[in-house]
Amino acid sequence: MAVAAEPAGAISYEGPSPDTEFLGFSQANFLVTVPGWKAREVAVLLNAPAGRRLLQELGREDTSEARDDLARIVGEAWLKRVVSGAAPFESIVTVSNGFLDEHPDLLAEVRAAAAP
C-alpha cells in the first residue's frame, strides 16, 4: 500500500512594502503555506540597525533597494525554518541585531545568499 507524503509547504515572495523606511525597517511580504495550517501572509521586518549591519558586512551600498533585497533574503531563509517546523509560524517577524545574534546559522545562510 502506497502512502502519500504530505508536502512540506511553500513560500511565495509577494514583494516589498513601499515607504516603510521612515518607520525604521524594510518589509518583505510572503504567502506561506504549511500543512495543517491555512495559508498565511507573513511580513518580515528587517530593522534599520540589522540592515545596516548586514550591508556593511557584505560590502554593499546602503540603498532602499539593497535593504529590500536583504529583507527578502532574510525572510526566505527564516521561513524555510518555519515550513520545516523548526521555527514558529508567526504573521510578523522582526529581525534585529539581537535576532541575528540568536540565530547564527540564519546569519551564515543570509551572508552566503547575499554575497556577490
N, C-alpha and C positions, 0 to 999 in steps of 0.2 A: 504494500500500500504506500503510495507516494504521499509525502507530507509537504504542503506548500509553505514555503518560508515567507514570513511577513517582511515586506520591505522595511529597511531601517528608517526611512523618512527622506525628506527633501528640503533643500534650502534654495530659495529663489531670491536673488538680489533685485529689489524693486527701485533702487536709486537713492540719491541723497535727498535730504530735506534742505531746501534753499534758505539762506539767511538765518542760520542758527548760530553763526559765529558771535553775534552780539550777546548771545546767551552763554557763551563760553565753551561751546562744544561743536563738533561736527557730527551730524547724524546720518547713519546709514540705515535704510529700511529694508526689511526682509519679510518674506512669507515663508513660514516654517511649518512643515507637517511632520508629525511624529505619530507612529501607530498608537492607537488608543486615545489620542487627543484630537480635538478639532484643529484645523489649520489655524495658525495664529500669526498675526502681524507682530514683528519684533523690531524695536528701534534700538540700535546700538549707538550709544552716545560716547564718542571719544572726546574727553575733556581737553581743554587747551594745553595745560601743562604736559599731559601724556602725549598729545600730538606733537608738541614742540620737541619733547624728549626723543620720540621716535624719528622725527625728521632730522634732528641733529645727529643722532646715532647713524642714520642711513646716509647722511651727507646730501640730503635732498633740500631743495629750496622750499621755504615756508610760504606756500600759496594755498588758497582755498581749495583748488583742485587737488593738490597733494594731500591736504588734510582729509578731504572727502574720500580719496583713494585709500588712505590708511584706515579710515573708519570702515570701509568696505572689507579690506583685508583682515582687520581685527575681528570684525563681525563674522566673516566666513569661518575664520579659524575657531572662534568661540562656539559658533552654532554647530560646527561639526561635533563638538563635545556634547552639546545638547541632544542632537539627533542620536548619538551613540548611547545616551543615558548617563554620561559622565559629568553632566552639569545640569543645574535646574532649568526648567522651561519657564522663563520669565518674559514678560512683554517688553520690558525696558531693562537694558543692561548698560550700566555706566562704567566706562573703562577709564580708570585714573592711573596715576603712577603706582599707587598702592595696590590696585587690582593687578597691574602688570607684574609688580614685585611678588605678589602672592601666587602667580601662575608663570613661573619661569619657562615652562615648556611652551606655553602660549606665546610668550615673548620671543622665544627662539624661532617658533614657526612663523611669526609675523616678520621677523627680521629676514628669514630665508625667502619668504614670499614677496617681500617688498624690495629686496636687493636688486640693484640694476643689472 
